[in-house]
Each structure stands twice: as C-alpha cells, then as structure tokens.
Amino acid sequence: MKIGDLLIDESEIVESFVRASGPGGQNVNKVASAVELRFDARRSASLPDDVAIRLIRLAGARATQEGVIVIFAQRFSSQPRNREDARARLADLIVKAQAREKPRRPTKPTRASQVRRLDAKSRRGEIKAFRGRSETD
C-alpha cells in the first residue's frame, strides 16, 4: 500500500470483519460488514521512527498503549466499501504524520512592549526608594 513516499507492507495491516451496529434490514444479523483495521505503528518496519511517533500522537484515542492504531469502519452497508474507508482513513493519518512541523522563529518584541518594560523597571526603582524612607524623614 503506497502512502505518500512510504510503502506500507500489506502484512502489517490486520483486518477483521464484524457485525455492524445500527439499522440494516434483514442482513443486519447475518453479514459481517463492519471492518476493524489494526496497524502496529510502533513496530512497523515501513515507518520511520519520527513518523510513527507523530502517527500515534495524531491517532489519539484510536491508538492503544502498545502503539497499535485501531480504526473501526461501519459507515457503509457493504464490506468492501467499509474496508476501503478504513484504509483511506489510515492513509490520511499517515499522510498527516509525514508532514513535519515547521520550527517557529522566535518573535521580536514590539517597540511598545519594550517601552512598557522599561517604564515598569524605572518605576520599580522609585518604589524601592520610597520603601526605604521612614515616616519621620
């Protein structure tokens, strides 16, 4: 499975088919149309370490403690469409995880903030001098 510039081995993706919840007519109790897709991001040989870490962080509640991404797809009534949906959602997550965050440049303080800071510093000296005086002076 090709995602971005990565090639994910099909054997790393485990799919199981289960019965979907909700309305479904006469087939609801007979056909296992929902898909539970599992992808072990932490142990995947296809993912670089930094991408795997970002993928687990992006997955949020869909990631287990062991770093396995679990995607449950039951949007459609047919098994093949749910399978495609689950794989597409995994691919979207991996594409987002591949994007590196740009390091932020430190911002320069504005002129007004510099003036405020210097004014506050000068007032501190006046306050300290005032504290040092006694009431009899």
Secondary structure, DSSP 8 states (H G I E B T S, - for coil): -EETTEE--GGGEEEEEE---S--GGGTTT---EEEEEEESTT-SSS-HHHHHHHHHHHGGGB-TTSEEEEEE-SSSSHHHHHHHHHHHHHHHHHHHHS-----------HHHHHHHHHHHHHHHHHHHHHHS-TT-
